[in-house]
């Protein structure tokens, strides 16, 4: 038989149990009913606001890639040993800057030899012309046969042709000597040198390109090339109304605002049969040379003329299978769902194309406490959008 507890301890235990029970009853009786804070008559409280009316423009957005307007592969046009490099990898160069030097000595010797042959050919032509002049004079005196005159004439023309060939050889030798000094063909940023001094480079000829020495790309302006689907292309055709140079907005992949401006300057003449897309290209200024060719960006262009639209926050939308609904509150405080047709985002809000009136009171807060057909207490709110 267990020992009996002293009477004071029994009374203390009963008092604790009574206090705990009283506290639990107070908590339960004082807590609000499930469904949110009650309003007048115990109805749930929601915040409502009229849709924001604003003029908006629909946009078509695409992902594109930046490309240089000018891209040049610098290749050797004559062969020989590379002796000098006059740039730092990745630096900006101007058109005409000296970049590489190929050993010019063999071409200097070839030029000297060509000039000597030209002098010799010029002397031969001069002698042949004098001989022709003498033969012509003798033939007029009838002391020289016609055959000998024709021979002197042929020799003169041959000497003249040989002199022209020698002159062409000199020009070719001069050109080859110029090609030993490789200059920048355009202004832009040069890439890394692909050949170090002391290496042998080969000249291009026929179907064989010369040794690739480096590349240069222009940086200002740049192209942004992208592909449009057939549907987007048809929308674009109807929107531009024959214009060929349209303003567009551009942003980089890590940017959220459309702070860069460009112009749509090219649309291809046919759709690709395989992908069903058409190539387009915008041109934008890059004065700070921040954008590098090959990087990606986003571009948007108008897909409609500006029009007045109603806007609501995305959080106010309810999905019912394939439909989108907005919960509105009537003047009597009854929750009424309205199916709506939605458009694009504009200034952080969703465009409502149809199904909603400008005076409708849309539930923008407390949506979980609203049930279709139920009565609620509506508090006024405001729908606003940021740029």
ZAMARGU-4260 file (C-alpha; in steps of 0.2 Angstrom, whole numbers, plus 5000, padded with zeros to 4 digits):
<rodrens>
0) 5000/5000/5000 | 5008/5017/4994 | 5012/5029/5008 | 4999/5044/5009 | 5005/5061/5004
5) 5004/5075/5017 | 4988/5086/5016 | 4998/5102/5012 | 5006/5094/4997 | 4989/5088/4991
10) 4981/5105/4992 | 4996/5113/4982 | 4994/5100/4968 | 4976/5103/4966 | 4979/5122/4966
15) 4992/5120/4952 | 4980/5109/4942 | 4966/5122/4944 | 4977/5137/4938 | 4983/5127/4922
20) 4965/5123/4918 | 4959/5141/4920 | 4974/5147/4909 | 4970/5135/4895 | 4951/5140/4895
25) 4956/5158/4894 | 4968/5155/4880 | 4955/5145/4870 | 4941/5157/4873 | 4951/5173/4869
30) 4959/5167/4853 | 4951/5172/4836 | 4942/5160/4826 | 4951/5151/4812 | 4950/5162/4796
35) 4958/5178/4802 | 4954/5193/4812 | 4935/5196/4813 | 4927/5212/4807 | 4910/5219/4810
40) 4898/5205/4814 | 4913/5193/4815 | 4916/5193/4796 | 4935/5191/4790 | 4944/5208/4785
45) 4952/5209/4768 | 4960/5224/4759 | 4953/5229/4742 | 4958/5242/4729 | 4953/5247/4712
50) 4964/5241/4698 | 4978/5253/4692 | 4974/5262/4675 | 4989/5266/4665 | 4995/5267/4647
55) 5006/5252/4643 | 5015/5245/4628 | 5016/5226/4625 | 5034/5220/4622 | 5042/5205/4613
60) 5058/5200/4622 | 5072/5189/4615 | 5089/5183/4620 | 5104/5187/4608 | 5122/5187/4607
65) 5134/5202/4605 | 5145/5202/4590 | 5158/5214/4583 | 5154/5224/4568 | 5171/5221/4561
70) 5181/5205/4565 | 5198/5203/4556 | 5210/5188/4557 | 5228/5195/4555 | 5238/5182/4544
75) 5255/5183/4536 | 5255/5188/4517 | 5273/5183/4515 | 5284/5170/4523 | 5299/5171/4534
80) 5305/5172/4552 | 5295/5183/4564 | 5307/5196/4571 | 5296/5209/4581 | 5279/5211/4590
85) 5274/5228/4593 | 5259/5226/4605 | 5253/5219/4621 | 5240/5206/4621 | 5222/5213/4623
90) 5227/5231/4621 | 5217/5244/4610 | 5225/5247/4593 | 5221/5260/4580 | 5220/5257/4561
95) 5238/5258/4554 | 5247/5253/4570 | 5262/5242/4567 | 5259/5225/4575 | 5272/5212/4568
100) 5288/5213/4558 | 5294/5198/4547 | 5312/5197/4543 | 5313/5209/4528 | 5331/5206/4521
105) 5326/5192/4508 | 5313/5204/4501 | 5325/5219/4501 | 5337/5208/4491 | 5323/5203/4479
110) 5318/5221/4477 | 5336/5226/4472 | 5337/5212/4460 | 5320/5216/4452 | 5326/5235/4450
115) 5342/5229/4442 | 5332/5218/4429 | 5321/5233/4426 | 5336/5244/4422 | 5342/5231/4410
120) 5326/5229/4402 | 5324/5248/4400 | 5341/5249/4392 | 5337/5235/4380 | 5320/5244/4375
125) 5329/5260/4372 | 5342/5252/4361 | 5328/5242/4351 | 5319/5259/4349 | 5335/5267/4342
130) 5337/5252/4330 | 5319/5254/4324 | 5321/5272/4321 | 5337/5269/4310 | 5328/5255/4301
135) 5313/5266/4297 | 5324/5280/4290 | 5334/5268/4279 | 5318/5260/4273 | 5311/5277/4268
140) 5327/5279/4258 | 5324/5262/4250 | 5340/5255/4256 | 5333/5243/4269 | 5321/5229/4265
145) 5303/5229/4272 | 5307/5212/4281 | 5322/5220/4291 | 5311/5234/4296 | 5297/5222/4303
150) 5311/5213/4312 | 5317/5229/4321 | 5299/5233/4325 | 5296/5216/4333 | 5312/5218/4343
155) 5306/5235/4349 | 5289/5228/4355 | 5297/5213/4363 | 5309/5225/4373 | 5295/5236/4378
160) 5285/5221/4385 | 5300/5214/4394 | 5302/5232/4402 | 5284/5232/4408 | 5286/5214/4415
165) 5302/5220/4424 | 5292/5235/4431 | 5278/5224/4437 | 5291/5213/4446 | 5298/5228/4455
170) 5280/5233/4460 | 5278/5215/4467 | 5294/5215/4476 | 5290/5232/4484 | 5273/5225/4489
175) 5281/5210/4497 | 5293/5220/4506 | 5278/5231/4513 | 5270/5215/4519 | 5284/5211/4530
180) 5277/5225/4541 | 5260/5220/4547 | 5249/5234/4552 | 5232/5234/4561 | 5218/5234/4547
185) 5205/5241/4559 | 5203/5250/4576 | 5198/5239/4590 | 5205/5227/4603 | 5218/5215/4598
190) 5218/5197/4604 | 5233/5187/4610 | 5248/5184/4599 | 5248/5167/4592 | 5266/5167/4586
195) 5281/5172/4595 | 5297/5180/4588 | 5309/5168/4580 | 5295/5156/4573 | 5294/5154/4554
200) 5277/5160/4547 | 5271/5154/4530 | 5262/5165/4517 | 5245/5162/4511 | 5242/5157/4493
205) 5229/5148/4483 | 5218/5138/4495 | 5230/5139/4509 | 5228/5153/4521 | 5244/5161/4529
210) 5249/5159/4547 | 5236/5166/4559 | 5245/5179/4569 | 5231/5187/4580 | 5214/5194/4578
215) 5206/5211/4580 | 5188/5215/4584 | 5179/5232/4584 | 5170/5237/4600 | 5160/5252/4596
220) 5147/5250/4590 | 5142/5232/4592 | 5129/5220/4585 | 5116/5211/4595 | 5110/5196/4584
225) 5094/5186/4589 | 5081/5174/4581 | 5062/5178/4580 | 5049/5164/4579 | 5037/5165/4565
230) 5023/5172/4577 | 5034/5185/4584 | 5040/5190/4566 | 5022/5192/4560 | 5018/5203/4576
235) 5034/5213/4572 | 5028/5215/4554 | 5011/5222/4559 | 5018/5233/4572 | 5032/5242/4563
240) 5021/5247/4548 | 5034/5247/4535 | 5048/5255/4546 | 5065/5248/4544 | 5075/5257/4558
245) 5066/5254/4575 | 5072/5259/4592 | 5074/5244/4604 | 5079/5242/4623 | 5093/5231/4628
250) 5100/5225/4644 | 5114/5213/4649 | 5111/5196/4657 | 5114/5203/4675 | 5104/5219/4673
255) 5086/5221/4678 | 5082/5238/4670 | 5082/5242/4651 | 5095/5256/4652 | 5103/5253/4635
260) 5096/5259/4619 | 5099/5252/4601 | 5091/5252/4584 | 5085/5237/4574 | 5094/5238/4558
265) 5093/5221/4550 | 5080/5208/4547 | 5084/5193/4536 | 5075/5190/4520 | 5068/5173/4524
270) 5064/5161/4538 | 5075/5146/4542 | 5066/5131/4535 | 5073/5119/4549 | 5070/5130/4564
275) 5056/5141/4558 | 5065/5157/4564 | 5071/5172/4556 | 5088/5181/4560 | 5087/5199/4566
280) 5101/5211/4572 | 5101/5227/4582 | 5115/5240/4583 | 5120/5249/4599 | 5134/5261/4604
285) 5147/5254/4616 | 5157/5270/4620 | 5165/5263/4636 | 5169/5246/4628 | 5161/5238/4643
290) 5152/5225/4632 | 5163/5211/4625 | 5158/5202/4609 | 5152/5185/4612 | 5142/5189/4628
295) 5124/5187/4629 | 5110/5200/4632 | 5091/5203/4631 | 5082/5214/4619 | 5064/5220/4618
300) 5054/5229/4605 | 5036/5235/4604 | 5023/5222/4600 | 5009/5234/4601 | 5004/5252/4600
305) 5002/5261/4617 | 4985/5258/4625 | 4976/5260/4641 | 4976/5245/4652 | 4971/5239/4670
310) 4984/5232/4681 | 4984/5221/4697 | 4997/5213/4707 | 5001/5195/4703 | 4998/5190/4721
315) 4980/5195/4719 | 4977/5181/4705 | 4969/5164/4709 | 4971/5149/4698 | 4956/5138/4695
320) 4962/5124/4684 | 4965/5133/4667 | 4957/5149/4672 | 4964/5164/4681 | 4952/5173/4693
325) 4952/5189/4703 | 4942/5190/4719 | 4932/5206/4720 | 4921/5213/4734 | 4904/5220/4730
330) 4896/5235/4738 | 4887/5223/4750 | 4903/5215/4755 | 4901/5199/4745 | 4916/5190/4738
335) 4913/5188/4719 | 4926/5179/4708 | 4929/5186/4690 | 4938/5176/4677 | 4950/5187/4668
340) 4962/5187/4652 | 4979/5192/4657 | 4993/5201/4647 | 5011/5204/4651 | 5020/5212/4666
345) 5021/5231/4666 | 5030/5241/4680 | 5029/5226/4691 | 5010/5223/4689 | 5000/5211/4678
350) 4990/5218/4663 | 4972/5213/4663 | 4965/5212/4646 | 4947/5208/4649 | 4935/5202/4663
355) 4938/5217/4675 | 4931/5234/4677 | 4940/5250/4682 | 4928/5252/4697 | 4929/5234/4703
360) 4937/5232/4721 | 4950/5218/4720 | 4956/5209/4735 | 4974/5213/4737 | 4977/5207/4755
365) 4969/5193/4765 | 4965/5183/4750 | 4966/5167/4760 | 4951/5173/4771 | 4940/5176/4756
370) 4928/5163/4750 | 4917/5165/4734 | 4899/5170/4740 | 4905/5174/4758 | 4903/5190/4766
375) 4919/5200/4771 | 4923/5217/4779 | 4933/5227/4765 | 4946/5239/4770 | 4952/5252/4757
380) 4969/5249/4749 | 4979/5255/4734 | 4987/5246/4720 | 5003/5255/4714 | 5017/5250/4702
385) 5035/5255/4702 | 5045/5259/4686
</rodrens>
